[in-house]
Structure formats: structure tokens, C-alpha cells
């Protein structure tokens, strides 16, 4: 599985060199993008999907298991994170998908 989430309003770098961003440009680019990949397993009894992270933009996630509770209701799927520390604050994130007919 692969996860990629991006803030669509991330500003572009002034430089055309992908390694030529300023400290602020690089910070905003990093903070506006989440990506990881690996395998996953499903615990139906607990209503959870577990992402076994093999590679990630945030290096601390590599080699970890990220547990997401899920709710499946018809064509709608909702994944919820366990509490995550972001910018000094703890929050729970929800992702919602709806299958097209």
C-alpha cells in the first residue's frame, strides 16, 4: 500500500533546482506532504487496518506499524488515526472515501 497526501496550496520554489529551495521553502514543502509505503494487515475483530511502514518521508515512521481504525458503511470508508503529535499538538485525523457507482 502507498499513502500520499498533499496540501494543494503548497508554494513552489523560486529556484528551478529541486535541491535549491530556501530553508523556508523546504520546510513548507515537507510540512505540506505526507508519504509512506509498505504492506498492511486487517484486524476485523478490532475494526483496524495496520500499515507496516517500509519507507516514509518522515523517517521516524520507517519500521513502525501505523494503526488506523476503520468504519465501512455501504460505499463509504472512514479511516481514523490514533492520536498523532503535530506541531506540538496532539490530534486525531480522519480520512473519508466514497466509492463511485
Secondary structure as a PSIPRED ss2 file (coil, helix, strand):
# PSIPRED VFORMAT (PSIPRED V4.0)

   1 X C   1.000  0.000  0.000
   2 X E   0.000  0.000  1.000
   3 X E   0.000  0.000  1.000
   4 X E   0.000  0.000  1.000
   5 X E   0.000  0.000  1.000
   6 X E   0.000  0.000  1.000
   7 X C   1.000  0.000  0.000
   8 X C   1.000  0.000  0.000
   9 X C   1.000  0.000  0.000
  10 X C   1.000  0.000  0.000
  11 X C   1.000  0.000  0.000
  12 X C   1.000  0.000  0.000
  13 X C   1.000  0.000  0.000
  14 X C   1.000  0.000  0.000
  15 X C   1.000  0.000  0.000
  16 X C   1.000  0.000  0.000
  17 X C   1.000  0.000  0.000
  18 X C   1.000  0.000  0.000
  19 X C   1.000  0.000  0.000
  20 X C   1.000  0.000  0.000
  21 X C   1.000  0.000  0.000
  22 X C   1.000  0.000  0.000
  23 X H   0.000  1.000  0.000
  24 X H   0.000  1.000  0.000
  25 X H   0.000  1.000  0.000
  26 X H   0.000  1.000  0.000
  27 X H   0.000  1.000  0.000
  28 X H   0.000  1.000  0.000
  29 X H   0.000  1.000  0.000
  30 X H   0.000  1.000  0.000
  31 X H   0.000  1.000  0.000
  32 X C   1.000  0.000  0.000
  33 X E   0.000  0.000  1.000
  34 X E   0.000  0.000  1.000
  35 X E   0.000  0.000  1.000
  36 X E   0.000  0.000  1.000
  37 X E   0.000  0.000  1.000
  38 X E   0.000  0.000  1.000
  39 X E   0.000  0.000  1.000
  40 X E   0.000  0.000  1.000
  41 X E   0.000  0.000  1.000
  42 X E   0.000  0.000  1.000
  43 X E   0.000  0.000  1.000
  44 X C   1.000  0.000  0.000
  45 X C   1.000  0.000  0.000
  46 X C   1.000  0.000  0.000
  47 X C   1.000  0.000  0.000
  48 X E   0.000  0.000  1.000
  49 X E   0.000  0.000  1.000
  50 X E   0.000  0.000  1.000
  51 X E   0.000  0.000  1.000
  52 X E   0.000  0.000  1.000
  53 X E   0.000  0.000  1.000
  54 X E   0.000  0.000  1.000
  55 X E   0.000  0.000  1.000
  56 X E   0.000  0.000  1.000
  57 X C   1.000  0.000  0.000
  58 X C   1.000  0.000  0.000
  59 X H   0.000  1.000  0.000
  60 X H   0.000  1.000  0.000
  61 X H   0.000  1.000  0.000
  62 X C   1.000  0.000  0.000
  63 X C   1.000  0.000  0.000
  64 X C   1.000  0.000  0.000
  65 X E   0.000  0.000  1.000
  66 X E   0.000  0.000  1.000
  67 X E   0.000  0.000  1.000
  68 X E   0.000  0.000  1.000
  69 X E   0.000  0.000  1.000
  70 X E   0.000  0.000  1.000
  71 X E   0.000  0.000  1.000
  72 X E   0.000  0.000  1.000
  73 X E   0.000  0.000  1.000
  74 X C   1.000  0.000  0.000
  75 X C   1.000  0.000  0.000
  76 X E   0.000  0.000  1.000
  77 X E   0.000  0.000  1.000
  78 X E   0.000  0.000  1.000
  79 X E   0.000  0.000  1.000
  80 X E   0.000  0.000  1.000
  81 X E   0.000  0.000  1.000
  82 X C   1.000  0.000  0.000
  83 X C   1.000  0.000  0.000
  84 X E   0.000  0.000  1.000
  85 X E   0.000  0.000  1.000
  86 X E   0.000  0.000  1.000
  87 X C   1.000  0.000  0.000
  88 X C   1.000  0.000  0.000
  89 X E   0.000  0.000  1.000
  90 X E   0.000  0.000  1.000
  91 X E   0.000  0.000  1.000
  92 X C   1.000  0.000  0.000
  93 X C   1.000  0.000  0.000
  94 X E   0.000  0.000  1.000
  95 X E   0.000  0.000  1.000
  96 X E   0.000  0.000  1.000
  97 X E   0.000  0.000  1.000
  98 X E   0.000  0.000  1.000
  99 X C   1.000  0.000  0.000
 100 X C   1.000  0.000  0.000
 101 X C   1.000  0.000  0.000
